[in-house]
Amino acid sequence: MYILQSMFNRIKELIERYDFELVLINFGIDILKVILLIVMLSIVRRIGKKTIIKIFEIKIDRIQHLESESIKRRKETLKSLTLNIWRYAINIIGILSAIGIFFDVGHIVASAGFVTVAITFAAKSILADITMGFFIVFEDLFSVGDLIEVGGQTGTVKEIGLRSTKIQVITGEMIIIPNGNINQITNHSVTNGKAVLDISIAYEADLEKALATLETVCDQSMEQYPQIVERPVILGVQQLGGCEVVVRMLAEVEPLQKWYIERELRKMIKLTFDREGIEMPFPRMVVYKREEKGGRINE
């Protein structure tokens, strides 16, 4: 409201003091200043963005071979945050400079008391988001490229900004979560995972033979899949179900390889059981037939 009133008063003052043509000339000059400012800031923003990207892409030959995946993800995180801060800084400078061409920014801030109060309340959530954003980066809670679970969503971190974090879920959607809402995080990328398989074996099958066959699968899988860190182990009978004996297998794998190894092990177990003639359970239906003969019921 104050800005509109100030604009109206200035236009009125110019019209009273000068002729209408001079008003248009002055207003046109101000518009040209704004356009020139936008062009200059756009150039500065692009130059700064390219410079930041080049800085984070610098590779030192002597230490390049020592960089681990976690260090690379850390660099991507810092690059994402730096670009985000640069974008905010340029936008704020541009807005304040554009307003300053037409009005006295200091006078506006001093006069608009109610606006200041409203901004103060809004700044609480903004400050919480920014504070959490810095905690995420400097405490290395997660990095760009990590697979995390937060707020009931699981996905890959694509960008960490001052106010929000963007993650892409497995179906492709991009989820934007305010940093202030991040209070519990599960990071699947920082430690080795555990592939857990529950294998069902029919009661009719030879259990000892099935366990021995699973031990063979453990040996073969260790040789076939480099993603497995330690040889899989058979923990034993996990459950006696209604129509099957459940045996649990456990394997320690590299980060993010849990689901892939579980699928591959299930495939190996199925093919090996088929070759060894070990039956896996499947639903069965038992039908009883009642017949009456000579007053007697036969089943």
C-alpha positions in Angstrom: 0.0 0.0 0.0 2.8 2.4 0.9 4.6 1.7 -2.4 1.5 2.4 -4.4 0.9 5.6 -2.5 4.5 6.7 -2.9 4.3 6.0 -6.6 1.0 8.0 -6.9 2.4 10.9 -4.9 5.6 11.0 -7.0 3.7 11.0 -10.3 1.3 13.7 -8.9 4.3 15.8 -7.8 6.0 15.5 -11.1 2.8 16.4 -13.0 2.4 19.5 -10.8 6.0 20.6 -11.1 6.7 19.7 -14.6 4.9 19.1 -17.8 3.6 15.6 -18.7 6.3 15.0 -21.2 9.0 15.4 -18.6 7.2 13.0 -16.4 7.2 10.4 -19.1 10.8 11.0 -19.9 11.9 10.5 -16.2 9.7 7.4 -15.9 11.1 6.0 -19.1 14.7 6.6 -17.8 13.9 4.7 -14.6 12.5 1.8 -16.6 15.6 1.7 -18.7 17.7 1.7 -15.5 15.7 -1.3 -14.3 16.1 -3.1 -17.6 19.9 -2.4 -17.6 20.0 -3.6 -14.0 18.3 -6.9 -14.9 20.6 -7.5 -17.8 23.7 -6.8 -15.7 22.6 -9.0 -12.9 21.7 -11.8 -15.3 25.2 -11.6 -16.8 26.8 -11.6 -13.3 24.6 -14.5 -12.2 25.6 -16.6 -15.2 29.3 -15.8 -14.8 29.1 -16.6 -11.1 27.3 -19.9 -11.7 29.8 -21.0 -14.3 32.7 -20.0 -12.0 31.3 -22.0 -9.0 30.7 -25.1 -11.2 34.3 -24.9 -12.6 35.7 -24.5 -9.0 34.0 -27.7 -7.8 35.0 -29.5 -11.0 38.7 -28.8 -10.5 40.6 -32.1 -10.2 44.0 -32.5 -8.8 45.8 -35.5 -10.4 47.8 -36.4 -7.3 44.7 -36.9 -5.1 42.0 -37.7 -7.7 42.5 -41.4 -7.3 42.0 -41.1 -3.6 38.5 -39.6 -3.9 35.8 -41.9 -2.7 32.2 -41.9 -3.6 31.3 -40.1 -0.3 33.7 -37.3 -1.0 32.3 -36.9 -4.5 28.8 -36.7 -3.1 30.0 -34.2 -0.6 31.4 -32.0 -3.3 28.1 -32.1 -5.2 26.3 -31.1 -2.0 28.5 -28.1 -1.4 28.2 -27.1 -5.0 24.4 -27.3 -4.9 24.3 -25.2 -1.7 26.7 -22.6 -3.0 24.7 -22.2 -6.2 21.6 -21.9 -4.1 23.1 -19.1 -2.0 24.4 -17.3 -5.1 21.0 -17.4 -6.7 19.3 -16.0 -3.5 21.9 -13.3 -3.2 21.6 -12.1 -6.8 17.8 -12.1 -6.6 17.7 -10.1 -3.4 20.2 -7.6 -4.7 18.2 -7.2 -7.9 14.9 -6.7 -6.1 16.3 -4.1 -3.7 18.2 -2.3 -6.4 15.1 -2.1 -8.7 12.9 -0.7 -5.8 15.7 1.7 -5.0 15.5 3.2 -8.4 12.0 4.4 -7.8 11.8 4.8 -4.0 13.9 5.3 -0.9 14.2 1.7 0.4 15.3 2.9 3.9 12.2 5.1 4.2 9.9 2.2 3.1 11.4 -0.1 5.7 11.1 2.5 8.4 7.5 3.4 7.5 6.0 0.0 6.9 5.8 -1.1 10.5 3.0 -3.6 9.9 4.9 -5.1 7.0 7.9 -5.5 9.2 5.8 -7.4 11.8 4.4 -9.7 9.1 7.8 -10.4 7.7 9.1 -11.1 11.2 6.5 -13.9 11.7 7.1 -15.3 8.2 10.9 -15.2 8.9 10.6 -17.7 11.7 9.8 -20.6 9.4 12.3 -19.3 6.8 15.0 -19.1 9.5 14.2 -22.6 10.7 14.5 -23.9 7.1 17.9 -22.1 6.6 19.2 -23.3 10.0 18.3 -26.9 9.3 19.9 -26.6 5.8 23.2 -25.6 7.3 23.0 -28.4 9.8 22.3 -30.9 7.0 25.4 -29.8 5.1 27.9 -29.2 7.9 26.9 -32.3 9.9 26.9 -34.3 6.7 23.5 -35.9 7.4 23.1 -36.7 3.8 24.6 -35.5 0.5 23.5 -35.1 -3.1 23.2 -38.6 -4.6 22.3 -40.3 -1.4 19.2 -42.5 -1.1 17.3 -41.3 1.9 13.9 -41.9 3.6 12.4 -38.8 5.1 8.8 -37.8 5.8 7.4 -41.1 4.5 9.2 -40.5 1.1 12.1 -42.5 -0.2 14.2 -41.2 -3.0 17.6 -39.9 -4.3 18.7 -36.5 -3.2 19.0 -34.2 -6.2 19.5 -30.8 -4.6 20.1 -29.4 -1.1 19.2 -25.7 -0.9 19.0 -23.1 1.9 15.3 -23.6 2.4 14.4 -27.0 0.9 15.7 -30.3 -0.2 14.7 -32.0 -3.5 14.5 -35.8 -3.7 13.4 -37.9 -6.7 11.4 -41.0 -5.9 11.7 -44.3 -7.8 8.7 -43.4 -9.9 10.4 -40.3 -11.2 8.4 -37.5 -9.3 10.4 -34.7 -7.7 9.5 -34.2 -4.0 10.4 -30.8 -2.4 10.7 -30.9 1.4 11.3 -27.8 3.5 14.4 -28.3 5.5 12.6 -27.3 8.7 10.3 -30.3 8.3 13.2 -32.8 8.2 13.3 -34.3 11.7 14.0 -38.0 11.1 16.2 -39.3 8.3 17.2 -42.8 7.2 20.2 -42.7 4.9 20.8 -45.9 3.0 24.0 -44.7 1.3 26.5 -44.3 4.2 26.8 -47.8 5.5 26.8 -51.4 4.2 23.3 -52.9 3.8 21.9 -56.3 4.9 20.2 -58.5 2.3 17.7 -60.6 4.2 15.9 -63.5 2.5 13.3 -65.8 3.9 13.3 -69.0 1.8 10.2 -71.2 1.9 10.8 -75.0 1.7 8.0 -77.5 1.4 7.4 -79.9 4.3 7.8 -82.8 1.9 11.3 -81.7 0.9 14.5 -83.0 2.6 15.4 -80.1 4.9 19.0 -81.1 5.4 19.5 -81.3 1.7 17.9 -77.9 1.3 20.2 -76.3 3.9 23.3 -77.9 2.3 22.1 -76.5 -1.1 21.7 -73.1 0.3 25.3 -73.2 1.7 26.4 -74.0 -1.9 24.5 -70.9 -3.1 26.2 -68.8 -0.5 29.6 -69.9 -1.8 28.7 -69.3 -5.5 27.1 -65.9 -4.8 30.3 -64.7 -3.1 32.3 -65.5 -6.2 29.7 -64.2 -8.7 28.7 -60.9 -7.1 31.5 -58.4 -6.0 28.8 -56.3 -4.3 28.6 -58.9 -1.5 31.0 -57.8 1.2 30.9 -60.9 3.4 29.9 -64.5 2.6 26.1 -64.9 3.1 25.2 -67.0 6.1 22.2 -69.3 6.8 20.7 -68.4 10.2 18.5 -71.4 10.3 14.8 -72.2 10.5 13.0 -68.9 11.0 9.4 -70.1 11.1 7.2 -73.2 10.7 4.4 -72.0 8.6 1.1 -73.6 7.6 2.6 -75.3 4.5 6.3 -74.4 4.5 9.5 -74.3 6.5 11.0 -70.8 6.4 14.8 -70.5 6.4 16.5 -67.2 6.7 19.6 -66.1 4.8 21.6 -63.0 5.6 24.3 -61.2 3.4 26.2 -58.0 4.0 26.4 -55.9 0.8 27.7 -52.6 -0.3 25.5 -49.5 0.2 22.5 -49.3 -2.1 23.0 -52.9 -3.3 20.6 -54.6 -0.9 17.7 -54.9 -3.2 19.7 -55.9 -6.2 21.4 -58.7 -4.3 18.2 -59.9 -2.8 16.6 -60.3 -6.3 19.7 -62.1 -7.6 19.9 -64.5 -4.7 16.2 -65.4 -5.1 16.9 -66.2 -8.7 19.9 -68.4 -7.8 18.0 -70.2 -5.1 15.1 -71.0 -7.4 17.3 -72.3 -10.2 19.4 -74.3 -7.8 16.4 -75.9 -6.1 15.0 -76.9 -9.5 18.2 -78.6 -10.4 18.5 -80.4 -7.1 14.8 -81.4 -7.1 14.0 -79.6 -3.9 10.4 -78.7 -3.8 9.2 -75.2 -2.8 5.7 -74.9 -1.3 2.7 -73.9 -3.3 -1.0 -73.8 -2.5 -2.8 -77.2 -2.4 -6.4 -78.1 -2.2 -7.7 -81.3 -0.7 -11.1 -82.5 -1.9 -13.2 -85.0 0.0 -15.9 -86.9 -1.9 -18.8 -88.3 0.0 -20.8 -91.3 -1.4 -23.7 -93.2 0.0 -23.8 -97.0 -0.6 -26.1 -99.4 1.2 -26.9 -96.8 3.8 -23.2 -96.3 4.5 -21.2 -93.1 3.7 -17.8 -93.6 2.1 -15.3 -90.8 1.8 
